[in-house]
Amino acid sequence: MNPQELLARAKEEGRSLLEPEAYAVLAAYGIPVLDYRLATSPEEASRMAEEIGFPAAMKVVSPDVIHKSDSGGVKLGIGSPAAAAEAFAEINDAVAESVEDARIEGVLIVPMAAGGIEVIAGMVRDPQFGPAVMFGLGGIFVEILKDVAFEIAPVSREEAGRLIKSIKGYPLLAGARGSKPCDLESLGSVITGLSRLALELDEVKEIDLNPVLASPDGARVLDARILL
Amino acid sequence: MEAGKTSDKPRDLDLLFNARSVAVVGASANPEKLGYEILNNLINMGYSGPIYPINPKADEILGLKAYPSLSDVGQPIDLIGVIVPGKFAPGVIEEAGKLGVKNAVVISGGFREIGNDELEAAMVAAAEAGGVGIIGPNCQGINYPANKLCLSWPLIKRKGGLALICQSGTIAAALGDRADKEGIGIAGLVALGNRCDIDESDLIEFFGADPNTDAIAVYLEGIRDGEKFMEVGKRVGKLKPVLVLKGGRTERGRKAAESHTKSIAGRGEIFDAALRKVGFEKVESIDELYDCAKALSAEKKRPGKRVQVLTSSGGSGIVAVDILEELGLDVAPLSEAGRKRLAETLPSHCVIGNPLDLTGDTPAERYQEAVLALAETEPGIDLYLLIFGDPIPRATENCREIKAAVDRPLVACYIGGGEVEEVEFKKMNSLKIPTFPTPERAARAARSILTGRKE
């Protein structure tokens, strides 16, 4: 399904996008996401985990689960096909127990990401200026230091570059203390992609990519929420 | 964008500011009343077109024939000032529309600001039906010295390069008053009030194209139409410096702004991003709004960040260096050649460096000698900050000669100069040598001129 169709279906069902749907929409706008699979049985989980490669991470996909980790819906460091099948069952049981009548669409399988710097990116709609893209360092930096910056859409490549450089933590991304600099082009494509998405898909109210992993080999979205 | 309004093109405001005739509806012979003060200011401003006081109970006000109503004037009227009680305003606007009046400055209050949305809607409907543009209501009016048009208070006659657009009458008046007293003058002043019709974007567009305007200072609590603001900003941001102070940055400030002018404000960071995108400058205080607009109306922006400080006062020089450095500018040391050249040029008790301390006995000419020497040996200097920290006569003449000889922006501070300062301060500002009363304000103004980037 293309982004419009995915949005139409979610809207019809009165919900926001599920994580794999969000990934598909982001990917359609050139935003780098992890390789992912949606498993609906333990057998599928084994096979798909093998395709993705180990170690893998598994997350429940449900319109009724808001806090995936707290509901037992996340398993990290899956090392084998057998462990994937087991994790599939455990996730289903844990979620069914903690969230009453939760509809479970399946379990998302992604490779475990390692290394790099956690950043956040997002999109909000301002009542006056329309869509704006947000970028900042993730984790404690956003919570405690509020090191984020905004740019009004449309955001050009050049403006995306300026936005990245405008945060206080930019030296960390540029390779502070001898570390290799992150792929800023790839980070820029997250920002310009969000801008294009916001301008084309009016139904999308808000996007929260937290975290995005920035590394010398490129940026990858590790978690995505797209609200309608 | 406010409910029910669609984004539209900026308005042609030529006949608002260049009105060829003005009626004052609610003019009064009673000096206690605003209707007297407005008419009196318009007359004393020296407005050259016909002025028609409108008052059903008077034959003559301030020596002018008064008319019972707009319809009784029998002559074309471009602009009306409206000072009657708010409840009569829709009727006045309706009548004005029928008579072909182009614009109205509605000073009267009693509309949306006190929750009377219906009255304001009735006036807007009358304006739309009659094709009348409205400034206000609930505003402190407009002043455009190029047309000697003052429909506002206080009376500010001095013509200069600053355009002031404010969602607060007092802030507009305060800035205008300061520009007048400092010898700078204004290109125009507009108090927006409730902006039921003509808004900040229309005015930024007008002053952006206005040949009298060098810099535009804006105080806003919210934007009326974000799309129009961005469209106008993209054009004007390239033409002229536009400085914006946004009231309501904090949560409590925002709440106060909402009740003051009923502005819908989004997140402050997004407002800042919008300004950055169109090349407008964000400022944080009324002083900064005034100072940066003043600096940028006199000096062109320049890439670079190196500042050379010259001072007669050691302490003021040090304070300036601290602020300049904190603002990200570079108070770089002099080269060997520069030091040598200054040692040859200046008396031996001067302290050579950056700041360059010419010491308390310095005549104004020493500043000129020093800058000319530096201009030859230190081409990397981007801006000179001159601190006159004593009663130093002829500072103005020397600054003018420096400006004529040196191709770099100049910012001055005059401090501790007693009566000599009073004379020189105003003279310098009136001749577009932006001069400030403290080193920190001069430093901040210098920062607004230098963009930091070296292209």
Contacts between the chains, C-beta under 8 A, distances in Angstrom:
chain1	res1	chain2	res2	distance
A	124	B	267	7.6
A	124	B	270	7.6
A	126	B	226	7.1
A	126	B	266	4.0
A	126	B	267	6.7
A	126	B	270	4.6
A	127	B	1	7.6
A	127	B	226	7.8
A	127	B	264	5.7
A	127	B	266	5.2
A	128	B	1	6.9
A	128	B	222	7.4
A	128	B	223	4.8
A	128	B	225	7.8
A	128	B	226	3.4
A	128	B	229	7.6
A	128	B	264	7.1
A	128	B	265	7.8
A	128	B	266	5.3
A	128	B	270	7.9
A	128	B	271	7.7
A	128	B	274	7.8
A	129	B	223	7.7
A	129	B	226	4.2
A	129	B	229	8.0
A	129	B	230	6.9
A	129	B	266	6.8
A	129	B	270	5.8
A	129	B	271	7.6
A	129	B	273	7.7
A	129	B	274	4.9
A	130	B	226	6.6
A	130	B	227	7.2
A	132	B	270	4.9
A	132	B	273	6.1
A	148	B	269	7.6
A	149	B	269	7.2
A	149	B	273	7.5
A	150	B	267	7.6
A	150	B	269	4.8
A	150	B	270	5.2
A	150	B	272	7.5
A	150	B	273	4.1
A	151	B	273	5.4
A	151	B	277	7.1
A	152	B	230	7.2
A	152	B	270	7.0
A	152	B	273	5.2
A	152	B	274	5.3
A	152	B	277	5.1
A	159	B	277	7.5
